[in-house]
Amino acid sequence: MPNAAVLEQKQQQVAAIAEKIAGAVTGVVVDYKGISVTDDTVLRKELRENGVDYFVVKNTILKRAIEGTSVEEMSSVLEGTTAIAISNEDYTAAARILCKYAEGHENFKIKSGFLDGKVIDVATIDSLAKLPSKEVLLATVLGAFQAPIAAFARAVQAIVDKDGSDAE
């Protein structure tokens, strides 16, 4: 039986993880076995640079953290080595980075995930990974809005240029 200090520490871990999950827009659970320290360091750096919190967690701790929440059904995949990537803002970053990484490392597997408090399957995570980032989507929308204005400006400039050449 664990002593009171160890039990308190584990309860704090459970509470901290539950809080992170509650505040996240998306999360991806992976089986990370078989990756080298160098690869893991590179992966963690890329995730950190994209605002994704990534950490290894014991299955029992994660099960307790999601117990009684809307993502509790993820506990069915919590076996073996487990790490979780959580994003508070970007819906696609964790999925995009981890799916790309999994393509090049056969032992690294996506287990499950969640999106806005709902559990999603691996196929949905793959689809999410293929979406462009928020910045790219915003640039596309802005480009679509600016296209008619730019075309109008070119038409007006062509009229001005034509009238200017007729006057000479």
Contact map, one row per residue, 1 for C-alpha under 8 A:
111000000000000000000000000000000000000000000000000000000000000000000000000000000000000000000000000000000000000000000000000000000000000000000000000000000000000000000000
111101100000000000000000000000000000000000000000000000000000000000000000000000000000000000000000000000000000000000000000000000000000000000000000000000000000000000000000
111111100000000000000000000000000000000000000000000000000000000000000000000000000000000000000000000000000000000000000000000000000000000000000000000000000000000000000000
011111110000000000000000000000000000000000000000000000000000000000000000000000000000000000000000000000000000000000000000000000000000000000000000000000000000000000000000
001111111000000000000000000000000000000000000000000000000000000000000000000000000000000000000000000000000000000000000000000000000000000000000000000000000000000000000000
011111111100000000000000000000000000000000000000000000000000000000000000000000000000000000000000000000000000000000000000000000000000000000000000000000000000000000000000
011111111110000000000000000000000000000000000000000000000000000000000000000000000000000000000000000000000000000000000000000000000000000000000000000000000000000000000000
000111111111000000000000000000000000000000000000000000000000000000000000000000000000000000000000000000000000000000000000000000000000000000000000000000000000000000000000
000011111111100000000000000000000000000000000000000000000000000000000000000000000000000000000000000000000000000000000000000000000000000000000000000000000000000000000000
000001111111110000000000000000000000000000000000000000000000100000000000000000000000000000000000000000000000000000000000000000000000000000000000000000000000000000000000
000000111111111000000000000000000000000000000000000000000000000000000000000000000000000000000000000000000000000000000000000000000000000000000000000000000000000000000000
000000011111111100000000000000000000000000000000000000000000000000000000000000000000000000000000000000000000000000000000000000000000000000000000000000000000000000000000
000000001111111110000000000000000000000000000000000000000000100000000000000000000000000000000000000000000000000000000000000000000000000000000000000000000000000000000000
000000000111111111000000000000000000000000000000000000000000110110000000000000000000000000000000000000000000000000000000000000000000000000000000000000000000000000000000
000000000011111111100000000000000000000000000000000000000000000010000000000000000000000000000000000000000000000000000000000000000000000000000000000000000000000000000000
000000000001111111110000000000000000000000000000000000000000000000000000000000000000000000000000000000000000000000000000000000000000000000000000000000000000000000000000
000000000000111111111000000000000000000000000000000000000000010010000000000000000000000000000000000000000000000000000000000000000000000000000000000000000000000000000000
000000000000011111111100000000000000000000000000000000000000000011000000000000000000000000000000000000000000000000000000000000000000000000000000000000000000000000000000
000000000000001111111110000000000000000000000000000000000000000000000000000000000000000000000000000000000000000000000000000000000000000000000000000000000000000000000000
000000000000000111111111000000000000000000000000000000000000000000000000000000000000010000000000000000000000000000000000000000000000000000000000000000000000000000000000
000000000000000011111111001000000000000000000000000000000000000000000000000000000000010000000000000000000000000000000000000000000000000000000000000000000000000000000000
000000000000000001111111000000000000000000000000000000000000000000000000000000000000000000000000000000000000000000001000000000000000000000000000000000000000000000000000
000000000000000000111111100000000000000000000000000000000000000000000000000000000000000100000000000000000000000000000000000000000000000000000000000000000000000000000000
000000000000000000011111111000000000000000000000000000000000000000000000000000000000011110000000000000000000000000010000000000000000000000000000000000000000000000000000
000000000000000000000011111000000000000000000000000000000000000000000000000000000000011111100000000000000000000000111000000000000000000000000000000000000000000000000000
000000000000000000000001111100000000000000000000000000000000000000000000000000000000011101110100000000000000000011111000000000000000000000000000000000000000000000000000
000000000000000000001001111110000000000000000000000000000000000000000000000000000001111000000110000000000000000011100000000000000000000000000000000000000000000000000000
000000000000000000000000011111000000000000000000000000000000000000000000000000000001110000000110000000000000011111000000000010000000000000000000000000000000000000000000
000000000000000000000000001111100000000000000000000000000000000000000000000000000111100000000000000000000000011110000000000000000000000000000000000000000000000000000000
000000000000000000000000000111110000000000000000000000000000000000000000000000001111000000000000000000000001111100000000000000000000000000000000000000000000000000000000
000000000000000000000000000011111000000000000000000000000000000000000000000000011110000000000000000000000011111000000000000000000000000000000000000000000000000000000000
000000000000000000000000000001111110000000000000000000000000000000000000000000001110000000000000000000000011100000000000000000000000000000000000000000000000000000000000
000000000000000000000000000000111110000000000000000000000000000000000000000000001000000000000000000000000011000000000000000000000000000000000000000000000000000000000000
000000000000000000000000000000011111000000000000000000000000000000000000000000000000000000000000000000000011000000000000000000000000000000000000000000000000000000000000
000000000000000000000000000000011111101100000000000000000000000000000000000000000000000000000000000000001011000000000000000000000000000000000000000000000000000000000000
000000000000000000000000000000000111111100000000000000000000000000000000000000000000000000000000000000000000000000000000000000000000000000000000000000000000000000000000
000000000000000000000000000000000011111110000000000000000000000000000000000000000000000000000000000000000000000000000000000000000000000000000000000000000000000000000000
000000000000000000000000000000000001111111000000000000000000000000000000000000000000000000000000000000000000000000000000000000000000000000000000000000000000000000000000
000000000000000000000000000000000011111111100000000000000000000000000000000000000000000000000000000000000000000000000000000000000000000000000000000000000000000000000000
000000000000000000000000000000000011111111110000000000000000000000000000000000000000000000000000000000000000000000000000000000000000000000000000000000000000000000000000
000000000000000000000000000000000000111111111000000000000000000000000000000000000000000000000000000000000000000000000000000000000000000000000000000000000000000000000000
000000000000000000000000000000000000011111111100000000000000000000000000000000000000000000000000000000000000000000000000000000000000000000000000000000000000000000000000
000000000000000000000000000000000000001111111110000000000000000000000000000000000000000000000000000010000000000000000000000000000000000000000000000000000000000000000000
000000000000000000000000000000000000000111111111000001000000000000000000000000000000000000000000000000000000000000000000000000000000000000000000000000000000000000000000
000000000000000000000000000000000000000011111111100000000000000000000000000000000000000000000000000000000000000000000000000000000000000000000000000000000000000000000000
000000000000000000000000000000000000000001111111110000000000000000000000000000000000000000000000100000000000000000000000000000000000000000000000000000000000000000000000
000000000000000000000000000000000000000000111111111111000000000000000000000000000000000000001100100000000000000000000000000000000000000000000000000000000000000000000000
000000000000000000000000000000000000000000011111111111000000000000000000000000000000000000000000000000000000000000000000000000000000000000000000000000000000000000000000
000000000000000000000000000000000000000000001111111100000000000000000000000000000000000000000000000000000000000000000000000000000000000000000000000000000000000000000000
000000000000000000000000000000000000000000000111111100000000000000000000000000000000000000001000000000000000000000000000000000000000000000000000000000000000000000000000
000000000000000000000000000000000000000000000011111110000000000000000000000000000000001111000000000000000000000000000000000000000000000000000000000000000000000000000000
000000000000000000000000000000000000000000000011111111000000000000000000000000000000111100001100000000000000000000000000000000000000000000000000000000000000000000000000
000000000000000000000000000000000000000000000011001111100000000000000000000000000000111000000000000000000000000000000000000000000000000000000000000000000000000000000000
000000000000000000000000000000000000000000010011000111110000000000000000000000000011110000000000000000000000000000000000000000000000000000000000000000000000000000000000
000000000000000000000000000000000000000000000000000011111000000000000000000000000011100000000000000000000000000000000000000000000000000000000000000000000000000000000000
000000000000000000000000000000000000000000000000000001111100000000000000000000000111000000000000000000000000000000000000000000000000000000000000000000000000000000000000
000000000000000000000000000000000000000000000000000000111110110000000000000000000111000000000000000000000000000000000000000000000000000000000000000000000000000000000000
000000000000000000000000000000000000000000000000000000011111110000000000000000001100000000000000000000000000000000000000000000000000000000000000000000000000000000000000
000000000000000000000000000000000000000000000000000000001111111000000000000001111100000000000000000000000000000000000000000000000000000000000000000000000000000000000000
000000000000000000000000000000000000000000000000000000000111111100000000000000000000000000000000000000000000000000000000000000000000000000000000000000000000000000000000
000000000100110000000000000000000000000000000000000000001111111110000000000000000000000000000000000000000000000000000000000000000000000000000000000000000000000000000000
000000000000010010000000000000000000000000000000000000001111111111000000001000000000000000000000000000000000000000000000000000000000000000000000000000000000000000000000
000000000000000000000000000000000000000000000000000000000011111111100001001001000000000000000000000000000000000000000000000000000000000000000000000000000000000000000000
000000000000010000000000000000000000000000000000000000000001111111100000000000000000000000000000000000000000000000000000000000000000000000000000000000000000000000000000
000000000000011011000000000000000000000000000000000000000000111111100000000000000000000000000000000000000000000000000000000000000000000000000000000000000000000000000000
000000000000000001000000000000000000000000000000000000000000011111111111001000000000000000000000000000000000000000000000000000000000000000000000000000000000000000000000
000000000000000000000000000000000000000000000000000000000000001111111001000000000000000000000000000000000000000000000000000000000000000000000000000000000000000000000000
000000000000000000000000000000000000000000000000000000000000000001111101000000000000000000000000000000000000000000000000000000000000000000000000000000000000000000000000
000000000000000000000000000000000000000000000000000000000000000001111111000000000000000000000000000000000000000000000000000000000000000000000000000000000000000000000000
000000000000000000000000000000000000000000000000000000000000000001011111100000000000000000000000000000000000000000001110000000000000000000000000000000000000000000000000
000000000000000000000000000000000000000000000000000000000000000001001111110000000000000000000000000000000000000001001110000000000000000000000000000000000000000000000000
000000000000000000000000000000000000000000000000000000000000001001111111111000000000000000000000000000000000000000000000000000000000000000000000000000000000000000000000
000000000000000000000000000000000000000000000000000000000000000000000111111100000000000000000000000000000000000000000010000000000000000000000000000000000000000000000000
000000000000000000000000000000000000000000000000000000000000000000000011111111000000000000000000000000000000000110000010000000000000000000000000000000000000000000000000
000000000000000000000000000000000000000000000000000000000000011001000001111111000000000000000000000000000000000000000000000000000000000000000000000000000000000000000000
000000000000000000000000000000000000000000000000000000000000000000000000111111100000000000000000000000000000000000000000000000000000000000000000000000000000000000000000
000000000000000000000000000000000000000000000000000000000000000000000000011111100000000000000000000000000000001100000000000000000000000000000000000000000000000000000000
000000000000000000000000000000000000000000000000000000000010001000000000011111110100000000000000000000000000000000000000000000000000000000000000000000000000000000000000
000000000000000000000000000000000000000000000000000000000010000000000000000111111100000000000000000000000000000000000000000000000000000000000000000000000000000000000000
000000000000000000000000000000100000000000000000000000000010000000000000000001111100000000000000000000000000000000000000000000000000000000000000000000000000000000000000
000000000000000000000000000001111000000000000000000000000110000000000000000000111110000000000000000000000000000000000000000000000000000000000000000000000000000000000000
000000000000000000000000000011110000000000000000000000011110000000000000000001111111000000000000000000000000000000000000000000000000000000000000000000000000000000000000
000000000000000000000000000011110000000000000000000001111000000000000000000000001111100000000000000000000000000000000000000000000000000000000000000000000000000000000000
000000000000000000000000001111000000000000000000000001111000000000000000000000000111110000000000000000000000000000000000000000000000000000000000000000000000000000000000
000000000000000000000000001110000000000000000000000111100000000000000000000000000011111000000100000000000000000000000000000000000000000000000000000000000000000000000000
000000000000000000011001111100000000000000000000000111000000000000000000000000000001111100000100000000000000000000000000000000000000000000000000000000000000000000000000
000000000000000000000001111000000000000000000000001110000000000000000000000000000000111111101100000000000000000000000000000000000000000000000000000000000000000000000000
000000000000000000000011110000000000000000000000001100000000000000000000000000000000011111000000000000000000000000000000000000000000000000000000000000000000000000000000
000000000000000000000001100000000000000000000000001000000000000000000000000000000000001111100000000000000000000000000000000000000000000000000000000000000000000000000000
000000000000000000000000110000000000000000000000001000000000000000000000000000000000001111111100000000000000000000000000000000000000110000000000000000000000000000000000
000000000000000000000000110000000000000000000000000000000000000000000000000000000000001011111100000000000000000000100000000000010000000000000000000000000000000000000000
000000000000000000000000010000000000000000000000000000000000000000000000000000000000000001111111000000000000000000000000000000011011100000000000000000000000000000000000
000000000000000000000000000000000000000000000010010100000000000000000000000000000000001001111111100000000000000000000000000000001000100000000000000000000000000000000000
000000000000000000000000011100000000000000000010000100000000000000000000000000000000111001111111110000000000000000000000000000001000000000000000000000000000000000000000
000000000000000000000000001100000000000000000000000000000000000000000000000000000000000000011111111000000000000000000000000011011000000000000000000000000000000000000000
000000000000000000000000000000000000000000000000000000000000000000000000000000000000000000011111111100000000000000000000000001011110000000000000000000000000000000000000
000000000000000000000000000000000000000000000110000000000000000000000000000000000000000000001111111110000000000000000000000000001000000000000000000000000000000000000000
000000000000000000000000000000000000000000000000000000000000000000000000000000000000000000000111111111000000010000000000000000000000000000000000000000000000000000000000
000000000000000000000000000000000000000000000000000000000000000000000000000000000000000000000011111111100000010000000000000001001000000000000000000000000000000000000000
000000000000000000000000000000000000000000000000000000000000000000000000000000000000000000000001111111110000000000000000000000000000000000000000000000000000000000000000
000000000000000000000000000000000000000000100000000000000000000000000000000000000000000000000000111111111001000000000000000000000000000000000000000000000000000000000000
000000000000000000000000000000000000000000000000000000000000000000000000000000000000000000000000011111111111110000000000000000000000000000000000000000000000000000000000
000000000000000000000000000000000000000000000000000000000000000000000000000000000000000000000000001111111100000000000000000000000000000000000000000000000000000000000000
000000000000000000000000000000000000000000000000000000000000000000000000000000000000000000000000000111111100000000000000000000000000000000000000000000000000000000000000
000000000000000000000000000000000010000000000000000000000000000000000000000000000000000000000000000011111111000000000000000000000000000000000000000000000000000000000000
000000000000000000000000000000000000000000000000000000000000000000000000000000000000000000000000000001111111100000000000000000000000000000000000000000000000000000000000
000000000000000000000000000000111110000000000000000000000000000000000000000000000000000000000000000001001111100000000000000000000000000000000000000000000000000000000000
000000000000000000000000000001111110000000000000000000000000000000000000000000000000000000000000000011001111110000000000000000000000000000000000000000000000000000000000
000000000000000000000000000001110000000000000000000000000000000000000000000000000000000000000000000001000111111000000000000000000000000000000000000000000000000000000000
000000000000000000000000000111100000000000000000000000000000000000000000000000000000000000000000011001000001111100000000010000000000000000000000000000000000000000000000
000000000000000000000000000111100000000000000000000000000000000000000000000010000000000000000000000000000000111110000000010000000000000000000000000000000000000000000000
000000000000000000000000000111000000000000000000000000000000000000000000010010000000000000000000000000000000011111000011110010000000000000000000000000000000000000000000
000000000000000000000000011110000000000000000000000000000000000000000000010000000000000000000000000000000000001111100011110010000000000000000000000000000000000000000000
000000000000000000000000011100000000000000000000000000000000000000000010000000000000000000000000000000000000000111111111000000000000000000000000000000000000000000000000
000000000000000000000000111000000000000000000000000000000000000000000000000000000000000000100000000000000000000011111111000000000000000000000000000000000000000000000000
000000000000000000000001110000000000000000000000000000000000000000000000000000000000000000000000000000000000000001111100000000000000000000000000000000000000000000000000
000000000000000000000100110000000000000000000000000000000000000000000110000000000000000000000000000000000000000001111110000000000000000000000000000000000000000000000000
000000000000000000000000000000000000000000000000000000000000000000000110000000000000000000000000000000000000000001111111000000000000000000000000000000000000000000000000
000000000000000000000000000000000000000000000000000000000000000000000110110000000000000000000000000000000000000111101111100000000000000000000000000000000000000000000000
000000000000000000000000000000000000000000000000000000000000000000000000000000000000000000000000000000000000000111100111110110000000000000000000000000000000000000000000
000000000000000000000000000000000000000000000000000000000000000000000000000000000000000000000000000000000000000110000011111110000000000000000000000000000000000000000000
000000000000000000000000000000000000000000000000000000000000000000000000000000000000000000000000000000000000011110000001111111000000000000000000000000000000000000000000
000000000000000000000000000000000000000000000000000000000000000000000000000000000000000000000000000000000000000000000000111111100000000000000000000000000000000000000000
000000000000000000000000000000000000000000000000000000000000000000000000000000000000000000000000000000000000000000000001111111110000000000000000000000000000000000000000
000000000000000000000000000100000000000000000000000000000000000000000000000000000000000000000010000000000000000110000001111111111000000000000000000000000000000000000000
000000000000000000000000000000000000000000000000000000000000000000000000000000000000000000000011001000000000000000000000011111111100000000000000000000000000000000000000
000000000000000000000000000000000000000000000000000000000000000000000000000000000000000000000000000000000000000000000000001111111110000000000000000000000000000000000000
000000000000000000000000000000000000000000000000000000000000000000000000000000000000000000110011000000000000000000000000000111111110000000000000000000000000000000000000
000000000000000000000000000000000000000000000000000000000000000000000000000000000000000000011111101000000000000000000000000011111111000000000000000000000000000000000000
000000000000000000000000000000000000000000000000000000000000000000000000000000000000000000000001000000000000000000000000000001111111000000000000000000000000000000000000
000000000000000000000000000000000000000000000000000000000000000000000000000000000000000000010001000000000000000000000000000000111111100000000000000000000000000000000000
000000000000000000000000000000000000000000000000000000000000000000000000000000000000000000010000000000000000000000000000000000001111110110000000000000000000000000000000
000000000000000000000000000000000000000000000000000000000000000000000000000000000000000001011000000000000000000000000000000000000011111110000000000000000000000000000000
000000000000000000000000000000000000000000000000000000000000000000000000000000000000000001000000000000000000000000000000000000000001111111000000000000000000000000000000
000000000000000000000000000000000000000000000000000000000000000000000000000000000000000000000000000000000000000000000000000000000000111111100000000000000000000000000000
000000000000000000000000000000000000000000000000000000000000000000000000000000000000000000000000000000000000000000000000000000000001111111110000000000000000000000000000
000000000000000000000000000000000000000000000000000000000000000000000000000000000000000000000000000000000000000000000000000000000001111111111000000000000000000000000000
000000000000000000000000000000000000000000000000000000000000000000000000000000000000000000000000000000000000000000000000000000000000011111111100000000000000000000000000
000000000000000000000000000000000000000000000000000000000000000000000000000000000000000000000000000000000000000000000000000000000000001111111110000000000000000000000000
000000000000000000000000000000000000000000000000000000000000000000000000000000000000000000000000000000000000000000000000000000000000000111111111000000000000000000000000
000000000000000000000000000000000000000000000000000000000000000000000000000000000000000000000000000000000000000000000000000000000000000011111111100000000000000000000000
000000000000000000000000000000000000000000000000000000000000000000000000000000000000000000000000000000000000000000000000000000000000000001111111110000000000000000000000
000000000000000000000000000000000000000000000000000000000000000000000000000000000000000000000000000000000000000000000000000000000000000000111111111000000000000000000000
000000000000000000000000000000000000000000000000000000000000000000000000000000000000000000000000000000000000000000000000000000000000000000011111111100000000000000000000
000000000000000000000000000000000000000000000000000000000000000000000000000000000000000000000000000000000000000000000000000000000000000000001111111110000000000000000000
000000000000000000000000000000000000000000000000000000000000000000000000000000000000000000000000000000000000000000000000000000000000000000000111111111000000000000000000
000000000000000000000000000000000000000000000000000000000000000000000000000000000000000000000000000000000000000000000000000000000000000000000011111111100000000000000000
000000000000000000000000000000000000000000000000000000000000000000000000000000000000000000000000000000000000000000000000000000000000000000000001111111110000000000000000
000000000000000000000000000000000000000000000000000000000000000000000000000000000000000000000000000000000000000000000000000000000000000000000000111111111000000000000000
000000000000000000000000000000000000000000000000000000000000000000000000000000000000000000000000000000000000000000000000000000000000000000000000011111111100000000000000
000000000000000000000000000000000000000000000000000000000000000000000000000000000000000000000000000000000000000000000000000000000000000000000000001111111110000000000000
000000000000000000000000000000000000000000000000000000000000000000000000000000000000000000000000000000000000000000000000000000000000000000000000000111111111000000000000
000000000000000000000000000000000000000000000000000000000000000000000000000000000000000000000000000000000000000000000000000000000000000000000000000011111111100000000000
000000000000000000000000000000000000000000000000000000000000000000000000000000000000000000000000000000000000000000000000000000000000000000000000000001111111110000000000
000000000000000000000000000000000000000000000000000000000000000000000000000000000000000000000000000000000000000000000000000000000000000000000000000000111111111000000000
000000000000000000000000000000000000000000000000000000000000000000000000000000000000000000000000000000000000000000000000000000000000000000000000000000011111111100000000
000000000000000000000000000000000000000000000000000000000000000000000000000000000000000000000000000000000000000000000000000000000000000000000000000000001111111110000000
000000000000000000000000000000000000000000000000000000000000000000000000000000000000000000000000000000000000000000000000000000000000000000000000000000000111111111000000
000000000000000000000000000000000000000000000000000000000000000000000000000000000000000000000000000000000000000000000000000000000000000000000000000000000011111111100000
000000000000000000000000000000000000000000000000000000000000000000000000000000000000000000000000000000000000000000000000000000000000000000000000000000000001111111110000
000000000000000000000000000000000000000000000000000000000000000000000000000000000000000000000000000000000000000000000000000000000000000000000000000000000000111111111000
000000000000000000000000000000000000000000000000000000000000000000000000000000000000000000000000000000000000000000000000000000000000000000000000000000000000011111111100
000000000000000000000000000000000000000000000000000000000000000000000000000000000000000000000000000000000000000000000000000000000000000000000000000000000000001111111110
000000000000000000000000000000000000000000000000000000000000000000000000000000000000000000000000000000000000000000000000000000000000000000000000000000000000000111111111
000000000000000000000000000000000000000000000000000000000000000000000000000000000000000000000000000000000000000000000000000000000000000000000000000000000000000011111111
000000000000000000000000000000000000000000000000000000000000000000000000000000000000000000000000000000000000000000000000000000000000000000000000000000000000000001111111
000000000000000000000000000000000000000000000000000000000000000000000000000000000000000000000000000000000000000000000000000000000000000000000000000000000000000000111111
000000000000000000000000000000000000000000000000000000000000000000000000000000000000000000000000000000000000000000000000000000000000000000000000000000000000000000011111
